[in-house]
């Protein structure tokens, strides 16, 4: 009788361990699927860097290091997400290649989160504002600009997630002797989960300047790793990108995009 009871207890314990393992695997899969969602309903802080190895029409290099913070909030029972981005720019500022480093222009957008009826699909749209906060003239536009941001993220599959970030902004105030801003950008992104939090990624930014018809269309593929510790989801990645179409001086010929992202669960 004791042996039967012990055997039953072992079966129950084994089933409990298996179910907890399944729940942990699902939890990790959910975290991996949502780790790259720019509209995830949680606070997030990202450190991201673009090392630009070569600029068009020159042999110079450049670098952009981004601080990004995202915060969900509610207004009159509507859900929004605010994202603020501040770059630390390093750019050549003279014909002989002298480099200048300092803060760039601060960008903030607030996306109204539309109820799609599917918790795996996020869709947001709202205004954006860029302030001329550059520490040096050559590191920013010298203009106040406003426009919109639109984001879609589809995580119906735990294997493959995709979406885009579409933005447009135009200047409305600022230094009169500086070129006006009228820029649109599309960032398509795709993520393929390999398992264990490892994933393949592609998230280039395609830019078109409506003021002077300059444009930049890079493509790339990279790899990332997601891991969860307590109530924080960490996401590290590297993504080399190369230009396939470009026009105008100062566009990246090739660049390396790396990031360290953190999402803070409730």
Backbone as CSV, one residue per row, in Angstrom:
resi,resn,N_x,N_y,N_z,CA_x,CA_y,CA_z,C_x,C_y,C_z
1,UNK,0.828,-1.191,0.000,0.000,0.000,0.000,0.866,1.246,0.000
2,UNK,1.944,1.200,0.849,2.861,2.333,0.917,3.547,2.550,-0.422
3,UNK,3.915,1.411,-1.103,4.589,1.526,-2.401,3.668,2.180,-3.424
4,UNK,2.367,1.794,-3.395,1.415,2.391,-4.325,1.279,3.886,-4.059
5,UNK,1.213,4.242,-2.740,1.099,5.660,-2.393,2.330,6.433,-2.825
6,UNK,3.514,5.851,-2.624,4.752,6.517,-3.039,4.810,6.661,-4.555
7,UNK,4.356,5.588,-5.266,4.349,5.647,-6.724,3.416,6.729,-7.236
8,UNK,2.230,6.831,-6.599,1.264,7.856,-7.000,1.831,9.249,-6.741
9,UNK,2.519,9.405,-5.591,3.127,10.692,-5.262,4.183,11.071,-6.287
10,UNK,4.998,10.099,-6.717,6.022,10.366,-7.719,5.393,10.789,-9.043
11,UNK,4.291,10.125,-9.421,3.590,10.484,-10.661,3.065,11.911,-10.573
12,UNK,2.449,12.245,-9.412,1.916,13.600,-9.228,3.033,14.634,-9.280
13,UNK,4.166,14.351,-8.600,5.292,15.279,-8.609,5.864,15.450,-10.012
14,UNK,5.980,14.350,-10.753,6.496,14.418,-12.119,5.578,15.253,-13.001
15,UNK,4.260,15.050,-12.847,3.296,15.827,-13.636,3.374,17.302,-13.286
16,UNK,3.527,17.603,-11.992,3.625,18.995,-11.558,4.880,19.653,-12.137
17,UNK,6.001,18.928,-12.092,7.238,19.468,-12.647,7.122,19.687,-14.148
18,UNK,6.474,18.747,-14.839,6.296,18.882,-16.288,5.422,20.086,-16.607
19,UNK,4.327,20.248,-15.863,3.430,21.376,-16.106,4.125,22.703,-15.793
20,UNK,4.911,22.737,-14.726,5.627,23.980,-14.398,6.667,24.288,-15.458
21,UNK,7.304,23.226,-15.993,8.266,23.431,-17.080,7.596,23.961,-18.328
22,UNK,6.392,23.405,-18.623,5.631,23.896,-19.772,5.236,25.356,-19.573
23,UNK,4.793,25.718,-18.366,4.392,27.097,-18.077,5.590,28.035,-18.203
24,UNK,6.766,27.588,-17.698,7.968,28.407,-17.808,8.359,28.600,-19.260
25,UNK,8.265,27.526,-20.063,8.603,27.629,-21.480,7.660,28.600,-22.195
26,UNK,6.351,28.513,-21.863,5.388,29.445,-22.467,5.681,30.875,-22.046
27,UNK,6.040,31.047,-20.753,6.354,32.379,-20.240,7.566,32.965,-20.972
28,UNK,8.602,32.139,-21.163,9.793,32.586,-21.872,9.471,32.887,-23.330
29,UNK,8.609,32.053,-23.951,8.232,32.280,-25.345,7.451,33.578,-25.481
30,UNK,6.540,33.844,-24.528,5.789,35.095,-24.547,6.727,36.294,-24.409
31,UNK,7.688,36.191,-23.496,8.641,37.277,-23.287,9.468,37.519,-24.545
32,UNK,9.913,36.428,-25.190,10.712,36.570,-26.412,9.897,37.187,-27.527
33,UNK,8.614,36.788,-27.643,7.763,37.299,-28.718,7.472,38.781,-28.537
34,UNK,7.371,39.251,-27.290,7.013,40.643,-27.022,8.227,41.547,-26.784
35,UNK,9.428,40.974,-26.754,10.612,41.741,-26.378,10.927,42.864,-27.357
36,UNK,10.512,42.714,-28.613,10.792,43.740,-29.618,9.552,44.551,-29.996
37,UNK,8.506,44.446,-29.188,7.273,45.185,-29.453,7.413,46.622,-28.976
38,UNK,7.465,47.603,-29.895,7.606,49.002,-29.458,6.374,49.534,-28.752
39,UNK,5.250,48.800,-28.816,4.009,49.221,-28.161,3.663,48.349,-26.962
40,UNK,4.617,47.567,-26.483,4.351,46.709,-25.327,3.876,47.554,-24.145
41,UNK,2.856,47.072,-23.445,2.244,47.837,-22.367,3.067,47.723,-21.087
42,UNK,4.259,48.288,-21.124,5.151,48.261,-19.972,6.235,49.326,-20.151
43,UNK,6.821,49.728,-19.038,7.940,50.658,-19.111,9.125,49.963,-19.780
44,UNK,9.884,50.747,-20.540,11.060,50.186,-21.209,12.153,51.242,-21.287
45,UNK,13.387,50.775,-21.222,14.548,51.660,-21.383,15.539,50.963,-22.290
46,UNK,15.932,51.655,-23.366,16.804,51.060,-24.378,18.074,51.870,-24.543
47,UNK,19.176,51.163,-24.712,20.452,51.761,-25.107,20.795,51.164,-26.468
48,UNK,20.831,52.019,-27.499,21.039,51.528,-28.858,22.101,52.375,-29.554
49,UNK,22.843,51.732,-30.452,23.950,52.436,-31.097,24.045,52.054,-32.573
50,UNK,24.232,53.066,-33.405,24.541,52.876,-34.821,25.983,53.337,-35.052
51,UNK,26.861,52.382,-35.345,28.210,52.752,-35.800,28.175,52.791,-37.319
52,UNK,28.370,53.965,-37.897,28.312,54.154,-39.348,29.744,54.148,-39.870
53,UNK,30.110,53.073,-40.529,31.505,52.895,-40.933,31.942,53.783,-42.078
54,UNK,30.981,54.176,-42.926,31.323,55.030,-44.073,30.101,55.825,-44.498
55,UNK,30.326,57.123,-44.740,29.263,58.002,-45.206,29.389,58.221,-46.706
56,UNK,28.263,58.387,-47.370,28.286,58.624,-48.815,28.996,59.936,-49.136
57,UNK,29.683,59.926,-50.297,30.413,61.075,-50.821,31.534,61.539,-49.905
58,UNK,32.037,60.629,-49.064,33.199,60.928,-48.217,33.753,59.620,-47.691
59,UNK,34.921,59.699,-47.065,35.492,58.521,-46.410,35.305,58.594,-44.903
60,UNK,34.464,59.514,-44.441,34.285,59.729,-43.013,33.364,58.677,-42.400
61,UNK,33.443,58.556,-41.088,32.584,57.689,-40.316,31.735,58.557,-39.384
62,UNK,30.775,57.941,-38.723,29.931,58.652,-37.762,29.387,57.650,-36.755
63,UNK,28.727,58.173,-35.724,28.150,57.300,-34.701,26.943,57.992,-34.068
64,UNK,25.914,57.195,-33.788,24.738,57.669,-33.058,24.457,56.709,-31.915
65,UNK,24.492,57.238,-30.691,24.143,56.446,-29.507,22.822,56.987,-28.974
66,UNK,21.811,56.104,-28.835,20.463,56.539,-28.478,20.078,56.085,-27.077
67,UNK,19.536,57.029,-26.289,18.816,56.714,-25.066,17.329,56.747,-25.417
68,UNK,16.602,55.669,-25.113,15.172,55.635,-25.413,14.403,55.137,-24.185
69,UNK,13.329,55.868,-23.870,12.487,55.503,-22.733,11.031,55.471,-23.178
70,UNK,10.307,54.412,-22.800,8.895,54.271,-23.154,8.072,54.117,-21.882
71,UNK,6.899,54.753,-21.874,6.035,54.754,-20.694,4.572,54.716,-21.119
72,UNK,3.822,53.669,-20.756,2.375,53.678,-21.034,1.652,54.619,-20.076
73,UNK,0.553,55.221,-20.538,-0.262,56.071,-19.673,-1.685,56.090,-20.211
74,UNK,-2.614,56.584,-19.394,-4.026,56.627,-19.766,-4.553,58.058,-19.681
75,UNK,-5.434,58.399,-20.617,-6.099,59.696,-20.631,-7.573,59.443,-20.922
76,UNK,-8.447,59.819,-19.978,-9.897,59.653,-20.161,-10.251,58.245,-20.635
77,UNK,-9.691,57.266,-19.945,-9.956,55.842,-20.223,-9.443,55.384,-21.590
78,UNK,-8.554,56.156,-22.202,-7.885,55.713,-23.428,-6.430,55.398,-23.103
79,UNK,-5.869,54.405,-23.778,-4.509,53.954,-23.505,-3.530,54.530,-24.527
80,UNK,-2.416,55.027,-24.016,-1.382,55.644,-24.838,-0.018,55.083,-24.452
81,UNK,0.935,55.275,-25.349,2.332,54.960,-25.049,3.195,56.128,-25.493
82,UNK,4.006,56.641,-24.584,4.945,57.718,-24.896,6.350,57.131,-25.046
83,UNK,7.059,57.569,-26.103,8.460,57.168,-26.253,9.308,58.398,-26.507
84,UNK,10.344,58.566,-25.707,11.270,59.687,-25.845,12.645,59.155,-26.245
85,UNK,13.281,59.817,-27.227,14.577,59.365,-27.741,15.547,60.548,-27.808
86,UNK,16.721,60.362,-27.244,17.757,61.398,-27.288,19.053,60.779,-27.798
87,UNK,19.607,61.304,-28.915,20.866,60.742,-29.427,22.093,61.496,-28.904
88,UNK,23.186,60.758,-28.799,24.513,61.357,-28.639,25.210,61.138,-29.980
89,UNK,25.402,62.219,-30.722,25.911,62.131,-32.092,27.409,62.398,-32.153
90,UNK,28.065,61.659,-33.024,29.453,61.945,-33.400,29.496,62.034,-34.910
91,UNK,29.764,63.235,-35.428,29.736,63.471,-36.874,30.945,64.281,-37.308
92,UNK,31.389,64.085,-38.555,32.410,64.985,-39.110,31.775,66.356,-39.365
93,UNK,32.443,67.416,-38.967,31.855,68.755,-39.062,32.644,69.714,-39.951
94,UNK,33.799,69.270,-40.447,34.596,70.109,-41.350,35.066,69.255,-42.522
95,UNK,35.441,69.887,-43.626,35.898,69.113,-44.796,37.106,68.235,-44.526
96,UNK,37.916,68.600,-43.530,39.094,67.774,-43.245,38.793,66.623,-42.288
97,UNK,37.510,66.419,-41.972,37.123,65.262,-41.178,37.149,65.458,-39.681
98,UNK,37.191,66.702,-39.200,37.146,66.945,-37.754,35.826,66.431,-37.182
99,UNK,35.908,65.652,-36.091,34.721,65.033,-35.507,34.229,65.841,-34.309
100,UNK,32.914,65.931,-34.198,32.295,66.622,-33.064,31.316,65.651,-32.404
101,UNK,31.319,65.632,-31.067,30.419,64.756,-30.312,29.590,65.578,-29.344
102,UNK,28.287,65.274,-29.279,27.403,65.963,-28.344,25.979,65.475,-28.503
103,UNK,25.082,66.049,-27.739,23.682,65.648,-27.836,23.074,66.102,-29.157
104,UNK,22.127,65.323,-29.656,21.365,65.693,-30.837,19.993,66.214,-30.450
105,UNK,19.045,66.123,-31.353,17.692,66.640,-31.126,16.831,65.597,-30.426
106,UNK,16.087,66.049,-29.416,15.191,65.183,-28.652,13.898,64.948,-29.430
107,UNK,13.502,63.674,-29.550,12.261,63.308,-30.230,11.328,62.599,-29.254
108,UNK,10.051,62.996,-29.276,9.038,62.376,-28.418,7.799,62.098,-29.259
109,UNK,7.245,60.890,-29.144,5.934,60.655,-29.748,5.024,59.975,-28.737
110,UNK,3.729,60.208,-28.916,2.706,59.589,-28.074,1.741,58.858,-28.992
111,UNK,1.664,57.551,-28.850,0.819,56.735,-29.722,-0.441,56.308,-28.981
112,UNK,-1.584,56.628,-29.550,-2.863,56.149,-29.030,-3.001,54.684,-29.409
113,UNK,-3.209,53.831,-28.411,-3.258,52.382,-28.639,-4.690,51.968,-28.961
114,UNK,-4.907,51.604,-30.201,-6.232,51.226,-30.672,-6.503,49.763,-30.345
115,UNK,-7.691,49.489,-29.833,-8.078,48.115,-29.505,-8.328,47.351,-30.801
116,UNK,-7.455,46.408,-31.110,-7.571,45.632,-32.349,-8.478,44.419,-32.185
117,UNK,-8.892,44.123,-30.952,-9.679,42.921,-30.718,-8.837,41.664,-30.624
118,UNK,-7.526,41.822,-30.796,-6.591,40.697,-30.727,-5.410,41.138,-29.864
119,UNK,-5.235,40.573,-28.652,-4.165,41.017,-27.758,-2.766,40.810,-28.325
120,UNK,-2.625,39.981,-29.362,-1.313,39.744,-29.963,-0.963,40.789,-31.022
121,UNK,-1.927,41.617,-31.418,-1.689,42.633,-32.448,-1.807,44.019,-31.813
122,UNK,-0.724,44.786,-31.878,-0.701,46.147,-31.332,-0.695,47.148,-32.476
123,UNK,-1.507,48.198,-32.343,-1.569,49.254,-33.352,-1.724,50.588,-32.651
124,UNK,-0.850,51.528,-33.001,-0.896,52.837,-32.367,-0.585,53.934,-33.353
125,UNK,-1.183,55.106,-33.115,-0.917,56.268,-33.952,-1.079,57.524,-33.099
126,UNK,-0.241,58.523,-33.366,-0.331,59.748,-32.590,0.706,60.764,-33.017
127,UNK,0.762,61.897,-32.314,1.661,62.980,-32.699,3.101,62.745,-32.256
128,UNK,4.011,63.394,-32.958,5.402,63.399,-32.518,5.949,64.814,-32.595
129,UNK,6.954,65.086,-31.775,7.584,66.403,-31.693,9.082,66.225,-31.556
130,UNK,9.839,67.021,-32.302,11.297,67.031,-32.182,11.741,68.423,-31.763
131,UNK,12.545,68.483,-30.695,13.026,69.752,-30.158,14.505,69.922,-30.500
132,UNK,14.939,71.165,-30.833,16.342,71.410,-31.207,17.246,71.484,-29.977
133,UNK,17.577,70.316,-29.439,18.369,70.253,-28.207,19.847,69.969,-28.467
134,UNK,20.274,69.994,-29.735,21.665,69.647,-30.062,22.639,70.599,-29.372
135,UNK,23.718,70.037,-28.854,24.717,70.845,-28.148,25.605,71.625,-29.115
136,UNK,25.696,71.165,-30.353,26.460,71.858,-31.388,25.597,71.990,-32.636
137,UNK,25.794,73.055,-33.387,24.964,73.323,-34.566,24.964,72.171,-35.550
138,UNK,26.124,71.559,-35.764,26.240,70.512,-36.775,25.611,69.183,-36.347
139,UNK,25.210,69.067,-35.084,24.700,67.796,-34.561,23.181,67.725,-34.524
140,UNK,22.508,68.779,-34.998,21.052,68.781,-35.006,20.529,69.653,-36.124
141,UNK,19.219,69.757,-36.216,18.583,70.482,-37.314,18.425,71.972,-37.042
142,UNK,18.446,72.370,-35.766,18.182,73.757,-35.416,16.731,74.144,-35.580
143,UNK,15.850,73.159,-35.700,14.436,73.406,-35.966,13.538,72.656,-34.979
144,UNK,12.383,73.271,-34.684,11.286,72.555,-34.053,10.486,71.866,-35.161
145,UNK,10.201,70.590,-34.966,9.461,69.835,-35.981,8.333,69.062,-35.317
146,UNK,7.257,68.849,-36.065,6.119,68.081,-35.568,5.579,67.214,-36.690
147,UNK,4.894,66.153,-36.315,4.323,65.237,-37.302,3.573,64.127,-36.604
148,UNK,3.676,62.913,-37.135,2.957,61.780,-36.559,3.842,60.547,-36.558
149,UNK,3.432,59.570,-35.745,4.069,58.254,-35.707,2.973,57.197,-35.717
150,UNK,3.188,56.135,-36.489,2.227,55.033,-36.587,2.991,53.721,-36.448
151,UNK,2.517,52.851,-35.553,3.228,51.607,-35.258,2.262,50.424,-35.336
152,UNK,2.735,49.340,-35.951,2.026,48.061,-35.953,2.994,46.976,-35.507
153,UNK,2.507,46.087,-34.620,3.310,44.927,-34.222,2.391,43.725,-34.132
154,UNK,2.736,42.673,-34.880,1.921,41.464,-34.934,2.708,40.307,-34.318
155,UNK,2.192,39.801,-33.177,2.839,38.684,-32.483,1.891,37.503,-32.369
156,UNK,1.066,37.297,-33.409,0.159,36.151,-33.414,0.917,34.834,-33.309
157,UNK,2.123,34.816,-33.874,2.943,33.609,-33.845,4.074,33.778,-32.839
158,UNK,4.356,32.733,-32.077,5.517,32.756,-31.195,6.819,32.574,-31.976
159,UNK,6.705,32.148,-33.229,7.887,31.935,-34.065,8.297,33.184,-34.836
160,UNK,7.308,33.892,-35.385,7.604,34.992,-36.297,6.750,36.204,-35.951
161,UNK,7.412,37.327,-35.685,6.720,38.578,-35.414,7.177,39.625,-36.440
162,UNK,6.272,40.531,-36.743,6.595,41.542,-37.751,5.787,42.808,-37.499
163,UNK,6.157,43.871,-38.204,5.423,45.126,-38.074,6.198,46.258,-38.714
164,UNK,5.859,47.484,-38.313,6.547,48.649,-38.870,6.372,49.844,-37.938
165,UNK,7.268,50.811,-38.109,7.153,52.135,-37.497,7.240,53.148,-38.632
166,UNK,6.168,53.913,-38.827,6.098,54.920,-39.880,6.038,56.293,-39.221
167,UNK,6.929,57.200,-39.622,6.944,58.547,-39.048,7.067,59.594,-40.152
168,UNK,6.555,60.759,-39.853,6.749,61.930,-40.721,6.770,63.162,-39.837
169,UNK,7.643,64.107,-40.181,7.687,65.355,-39.442,8.193,66.479,-40.339
170,UNK,7.731,67.697,-40.033,8.136,68.893,-40.775,8.378,70.014,-39.773
171,UNK,9.328,70.885,-40.098,9.676,71.973,-39.188,8.627,73.081,-39.237
172,UNK,8.436,73.743,-38.089,7.483,74.847,-38.006,8.075,76.073,-37.311
173,UNK,9.271,75.932,-36.749,9.933,77.053,-36.074,11.409,76.704,-35.920
174,UNK,12.197,77.710,-35.545,13.616,77.466,-35.326,14.482,78.484,-36.035
175,UNK,15.730,78.140,-36.220,16.697,79.052,-36.823,16.360,79.267,-38.299
176,UNK,16.197,80.527,-38.673,15.753,80.849,-40.029,16.754,80.526,-41.108
177,UNK,18.049,80.489,-40.763,19.071,80.238,-41.778,19.381,78.751,-41.947
178,UNK,18.644,77.880,-41.242,18.863,76.441,-41.366,17.849,75.852,-42.333
179,UNK,18.240,74.750,-42.980,17.356,74.079,-43.936,16.097,73.558,-43.244
180,UNK,14.964,73.730,-43.891,13.714,73.222,-43.334,13.744,71.702,-43.239
181,UNK,12.962,71.173,-42.309,12.838,69.722,-42.119,11.519,69.260,-42.722
182,UNK,11.582,68.222,-43.525,10.381,67.566,-44.059,10.786,66.136,-44.410
183,UNK,10.688,65.259,-43.435,11.291,63.929,-43.541,10.273,62.847,-43.191
184,UNK,10.221,61.818,-44.017,9.435,60.625,-43.724,10.366,59.435,-43.535
185,UNK,9.994,58.518,-42.663,10.821,57.327,-42.423,9.919,56.124,-42.176
186,UNK,10.333,54.991,-42.723,9.642,53.719,-42.510,10.648,52.711,-41.986
187,UNK,10.319,52.122,-40.849,11.149,51.052,-40.295,10.341,49.756,-40.270
188,UNK,10.467,48.918,-41.325,9.851,47.591,-41.250,10.701,46.712,-40.339
189,UNK,10.064,45.832,-39.590,10.859,44.923,-38.764,10.251,43.532,-38.762
190,UNK,11.156,42.549,-38.656,10.769,41.144,-38.645,11.698,40.389,-37.697
191,UNK,11.110,39.470,-36.917,11.869,38.713,-35.925,11.469,37.243,-36.008
192,UNK,12.450,36.370,-36.123,12.198,34.926,-36.211,12.847,34.251,-35.016
193,UNK,12.016,33.612,-34.189,12.495,32.991,-32.961,13.122,31.623,-33.241
194,UNK,14.357,31.448,-32.793,15.063,30.183,-32.972,14.882,29.250,-31.782
195,UNK,14.371,29.785,-30.666,14.212,28.990,-29.455,15.214,29.387,-28.394
196,UNK,14.841,29.219,-27.138,15.734,29.563,-26.037,16.000,31.044,-25.915
197,UNK,15.131,31.867,-26.499,15.313,33.316,-26.436,16.186,33.880,-27.539
198,UNK,16.771,33.021,-28.381,17.601,33.485,-29.488,16.728,33.734,-30.714
199,UNK,16.998,34.805,-31.429,16.166,35.132,-32.583,16.988,35.825,-33.665
200,UNK,16.505,35.714,-34.900,17.040,36.473,-36.017,16.200,37.725,-36.193
201,UNK,16.808,38.798,-36.695,16.107,40.067,-36.763,16.513,40.871,-37.997
202,UNK,15.604,41.735,-38.424,15.875,42.725,-39.455,15.004,43.938,-39.149
203,UNK,15.633,45.098,-38.944,14.878,46.308,-38.588,15.581,47.549,-39.138
204,UNK,15.722,47.649,-40.467,16.363,48.834,-41.047,15.420,50.033,-41.017
205,UNK,15.968,51.226,-41.145,15.164,52.448,-41.242,15.366,53.036,-42.636
206,UNK,14.266,53.148,-43.391,14.306,53.741,-44.730,13.825,55.184,-44.624
207,UNK,14.654,56.105,-45.069,14.382,57.524,-44.882,14.294,58.254,-46.216
208,UNK,13.340,59.197,-46.311,13.233,60.042,-47.503,13.061,61.487,-47.060
209,UNK,13.927,62.356,-47.587,13.896,63.781,-47.277,13.113,64.499,-48.367
210,UNK,11.923,64.974,-48.029,11.074,65.624,-49.016,11.545,67.027,-49.370
211,UNK,12.494,67.574,-48.601,13.032,68.909,-48.897,13.997,68.878,-50.065
212,UNK,14.881,67.864,-50.097,15.940,67.852,-51.112,16.015,66.540,-51.891
213,UNK,15.063,65.619,-51.650,14.998,64.327,-52.346,16.157,63.393,-52.021
214,UNK,16.847,63.628,-50.909,17.818,62.652,-50.437,17.087,61.451,-49.832
215,UNK,17.706,60.270,-49.923,17.084,59.096,-49.321,18.146,58.076,-48.946
216,UNK,17.729,57.150,-48.085,18.617,56.081,-47.626,17.787,54.823,-47.414
217,UNK,18.202,53.717,-48.056,17.480,52.443,-47.943,18.492,51.350,-47.594
218,UNK,18.721,51.091,-46.298,19.603,49.992,-45.904,18.833,48.683,-45.729
219,UNK,19.562,47.584,-45.797,19.030,46.260,-45.477,20.044,45.542,-44.598
220,UNK,19.550,44.655,-43.758,20.472,43.916,-42.904,19.784,42.755,-42.230
221,UNK,20.586,41.925,-41.598,20.061,40.823,-40.802,20.983,40.649,-39.609
222,UNK,20.376,40.399,-38.461,21.164,40.281,-37.246,20.654,39.165,-36.361
223,UNK,21.197,39.112,-35.151,20.832,38.078,-34.194,20.691,38.721,-32.825
224,UNK,19.765,38.198,-32.035,19.550,38.732,-30.703,19.291,37.635,-29.695
225,UNK,19.316,38.020,-28.426,19.055,37.081,-27.333,18.183,37.761,-26.288
226,UNK,17.095,37.090,-25.926,16.182,37.589,-24.901,16.298,36.691,-23.676
227,UNK,16.392,37.299,-22.504,16.352,36.514,-21.273,15.626,37.316,-20.200
228,UNK,14.947,36.595,-19.340,14.115,37.214,-18.315,14.704,36.940,-16.943
229,UNK,14.806,37.985,-16.129,15.282,37.839,-14.753,14.331,38.612,-13.857
230,UNK,13.690,37.903,-12.954,12.684,38.489,-12.083,11.612,39.173,-12.932
231,UNK,11.437,40.490,-12.789,10.406,41.198,-13.532,10.983,42.074,-14.644
232,UNK,12.166,41.727,-15.121,12.795,42.481,-16.201,13.113,41.550,-17.361
233,UNK,12.728,41.966,-18.561,13.071,41.237,-19.779,14.216,41.971,-20.455
234,UNK,15.344,41.293,-20.624,16.523,41.869,-21.258,16.602,41.382,-22.707
235,UNK,17.073,42.247,-23.571,17.144,41.933,-24.996,18.413,42.565,-25.558
236,UNK,19.347,41.740,-25.999,20.590,42.238,-26.589,20.663,41.762,-28.035
237,UNK,21.203,42.606,-28.918,21.239,42.223,-30.333,22.339,42.972,-31.074
238,UNK,22.663,42.447,-32.240,23.573,43.095,-33.179,23.038,42.857,-34.584
239,UNK,23.055,43.905,-35.413,22.481,43.808,-36.755,23.306,44.638,-37.748
240,UNK,24.208,44.019,-38.503,24.914,44.747,-39.564,23.949,45.117,-40.691
241,UNK,24.103,46.326,-41.240,23.245,46.796,-42.320,24.096,47.430,-43.412
242,UNK,23.652,47.289,-44.656,24.352,47.872,-45.790,23.349,48.608,-46.667
243,UNK,23.765,49.727,-47.244,22.875,50.512,-48.090,22.694,49.826,-49.444
244,UNK,21.434,49.709,-49.884,21.156,49.175,-51.214,20.705,50.288,-52.167
245,UNK,20.214,51.395,-51.604,19.837,52.571,-52.383,20.102,53.803,-51.529
246,UNK,20.707,54.816,-52.115,20.896,56.062,-51.377,21.134,57.211,-52.350
247,UNK,20.855,58.411,-51.878,21.053,59.628,-52.655,21.392,60.748,-51.693
248,UNK,22.425,61.525,-52.027,22.807,62.650,-51.192,24.002,62.341,-50.310
249,UNK,24.661,63.397,-49.867,25.838,63.254,-49.009,25.426,62.925,-47.576
250,UNK,26.318,62.211,-46.886,26.112,61.943,-45.469,25.195,60.787,-45.145
251,UNK,24.839,59.966,-46.147,24.023,58.778,-45.886,24.943,57.600,-45.527
252,UNK,24.481,56.664,-44.689,25.342,55.535,-44.317,25.535,54.546,-45.474
253,UNK,26.784,54.272,-45.821,27.083,53.212,-46.790,26.924,51.844,-46.141
254,UNK,27.421,51.746,-44.883,27.197,50.556,-44.080,27.244,50.959,-42.609
255,UNK,26.553,50.183,-41.792,26.494,50.501,-40.373,26.236,49.238,-39.566
256,UNK,26.532,49.306,-38.280,26.276,48.199,-37.359,25.374,48.716,-36.254
257,UNK,24.212,48.090,-36.133,23.194,48.467,-35.166,23.246,47.485,-34.007
258,UNK,23.516,47.972,-32.799,23.543,47.115,-31.616,22.636,47.723,-30.555
259,UNK,22.115,46.889,-29.673,21.217,47.402,-28.655,21.170,46.546,-27.411
260,UNK,20.805,47.208,-26.318,20.552,46.556,-25.037,19.239,47.139,-24.517
261,UNK,18.171,46.359,-24.634,16.831,46.819,-24.277,16.350,46.157,-22.995
262,UNK,15.585,46.908,-22.224,15.017,46.386,-20.972,13.530,46.722,-20.921
263,UNK,12.707,45.731,-20.626,11.286,45.925,-20.382,11.008,45.556,-18.920
264,UNK,10.258,46.417,-18.245,9.994,46.227,-16.828,8.537,45.799,-16.632
265,UNK,8.339,44.541,-16.252,7.013,43.988,-16.096,6.335,44.562,-14.865
266,UNK,5.008,44.610,-14.901,4.237,45.147,-13.766,4.366,44.217,-12.561
